[in-house]
Amino acid sequence: MEMKLGKIPFEQIKNGTKTVELRLNDKKRSSLKIGDIINFSCVCDESLKISTEVVALHKYSSFEELFKTPLLEKSGFAEYSVKSAVECMRSYYTLEDEKRYGVLGIELRLKP
C-alpha cells in the first residue's frame, strides 16, 4: 500500500520517534493486515520514500479515545495533551468522518 506523509511525520517515522501512524479506518485502511507493507512518500519531495511493515492495528471510535492510551506518545504527540493532539488531527479529518469511520493506529516497523 502507498501512503503520503508530511515532512515532520515522515522524518519521525524514519528516525524511529514515531511508530504509529494515525488514519481514519476508511475503506482503504480497513483492509490492512498485520504483515502488510506500507510504502510512504514525503509530500514535500515524493522521491523520499520509506518502507514499513504493519506490526499491530489499533482500532478506536475516536482520536480522543486513542490518545488516552500509550499510543499518544508512539504517534508523534509525546509533547501534546490529549486535547491538543485531537485538535491537530482535526486539521486533517473532520469530526463527521471520524464518527463515520472510526480511527486506526497503524503500528509500524521500518523495513531495512
Backbone torsions as a table, in degrees:
resi	resn	phi	psi	omega
1	MET	NA	145.3	179.1
2	GLU	-109.0	137.0	175.1
3	MET	-143.0	157.4	178.2
4	LYS	-112.5	150.2	178.7
5	LEU	-134.5	149.9	170.4
6	GLY	-67.4	167.7	-175.7
7	LYS	-58.6	-46.8	-176.8
8	ILE	-65.5	-52.4	178.6
9	PRO	-63.1	-32.1	176.7
10	PHE	-60.7	-49.1	-179.9
11	GLU	-64.9	-36.8	179.2
12	GLN	-64.3	-41.6	177.6
13	ILE	-68.1	-43.2	-179.3
14	LYS	-60.1	-40.1	-177.9
15	ASN	-92.5	0.8	173.8
16	GLY	86.9	4.1	179.1
17	THR	-83.6	-12.4	176.3
18	LYS	-126.0	118.2	-179.7
19	THR	-116.6	1.1	178.4
20	VAL	-130.5	121.0	174.9
21	GLU	-96.6	137.7	-176.9
22	LEU	-105.7	132.5	177.2
23	ARG	-146.1	167.3	167.8
24	LEU	-70.6	150.8	176.6
25	ASN	-88.5	56.6	-177.9
26	ASP	-79.6	-172.7	-175.3
27	LYS	-56.8	-44.2	-178.4
28	LYS	-63.5	-47.3	-175.7
29	ARG	-78.5	-26.5	-177.7
30	SER	-68.0	-12.9	178.2
31	SER	-88.3	-6.1	-178.7
32	LEU	-64.5	145.5	176.9
33	LYS	-134.0	155.6	174.8
34	ILE	-59.2	135.5	-177.7
35	GLY	97.6	-15.6	177.5
36	ASP	-64.4	152.7	176.9
37	ILE	-102.0	132.0	173.2
38	ILE	-118.7	124.9	176.3
39	ASN	-101.7	119.0	-179.8
40	PHE	-101.8	140.5	170.0
41	SER	-120.2	154.4	-178.6
42	CYS	-89.7	129.1	-177.9
43	VAL	-63.9	-25.5	-179.4
44	CYS	-78.0	-21.2	179.6
45	ASP	-159.2	95.6	-173.1
46	GLU	-67.3	-5.2	174.1
47	SER	-78.6	-16.4	176.0
48	LEU	-81.4	121.3	-176.1
49	LYS	-138.1	147.4	170.7
50	ILE	-135.9	149.0	179.9
51	SER	-114.0	133.8	-178.1
52	THR	-132.4	161.2	175.3
53	GLU	-117.2	137.4	177.1
54	VAL	-75.3	121.9	179.8
55	VAL	-108.9	-17.9	176.1
56	ALA	-162.8	153.5	177.5
57	LEU	-125.3	128.0	-177.2
58	HIS	-118.9	111.1	-176.7
59	LYS	-102.9	133.1	179.2
60	TYR	-138.7	161.8	178.8
61	SER	-80.5	-20.8	-178.2
62	SER	-153.1	161.3	174.7
63	PHE	-65.6	-36.0	178.7
64	GLU	-59.4	-45.8	178.2
65	GLU	-60.7	-44.8	179.5
66	LEU	-61.8	-42.8	-175.8
67	PHE	-72.3	-8.6	176.1
68	LYS	-87.9	12.8	178.9
69	THR	-119.8	174.9	176.1
70	PRO	-62.1	-9.0	178.4
71	LEU	-66.3	-19.6	176.4
72	LEU	-54.1	-50.2	-178.8
73	GLU	-71.3	-36.8	-177.4
74	LYS	-71.8	-18.2	-175.5
75	SER	-98.3	15.1	175.9
76	GLY	90.1	9.3	-177.9
77	PHE	-113.9	30.0	-176.1
78	ALA	-56.9	-32.2	-177.0
79	GLU	-92.1	4.3	-174.9
80	TYR	-104.2	152.5	167.1
81	SER	-79.7	165.0	176.9
82	VAL	-56.3	-46.6	-178.6
83	LYS	-60.0	-45.9	-179.5
84	SER	-64.8	-39.1	179.2
85	ALA	-65.1	-41.8	177.8
86	VAL	-62.3	-44.5	179.3
87	GLU	-59.9	-38.5	177.4
88	CYS	-62.5	-44.3	-179.4
89	MET	-65.9	-26.1	177.8
90	ARG	-66.7	-17.9	176.1
91	SER	-75.7	-14.9	177.9
92	TYR	-104.5	-40.2	-172.0
93	TYR	-130.2	143.0	178.2
94	THR	-81.2	156.7	175.9
95	LEU	-60.0	-37.1	179.8
96	GLU	-62.6	-44.5	178.5
97	ASP	-67.3	-37.1	177.9
98	GLU	-60.7	-44.9	178.6
99	LYS	-67.1	-35.7	-177.9
100	ARG	-69.2	-45.3	-172.7
101	TYR	-103.6	-24.1	-167.6
102	GLY	78.1	179.4	-176.8
103	VAL	-124.8	160.1	-176.1
104	LEU	-135.0	127.0	170.8
105	GLY	-99.1	113.9	-176.7
106	ILE	-98.5	105.9	-179.1
107	GLU	-82.0	130.2	-169.5
108	LEU	-123.8	156.3	169.7
109	ARG	-130.6	132.4	176.9
110	LEU	-63.8	138.0	173.1
111	LYS	-86.4	141.1	178.5
112	PRO	-67.6	NA	NA
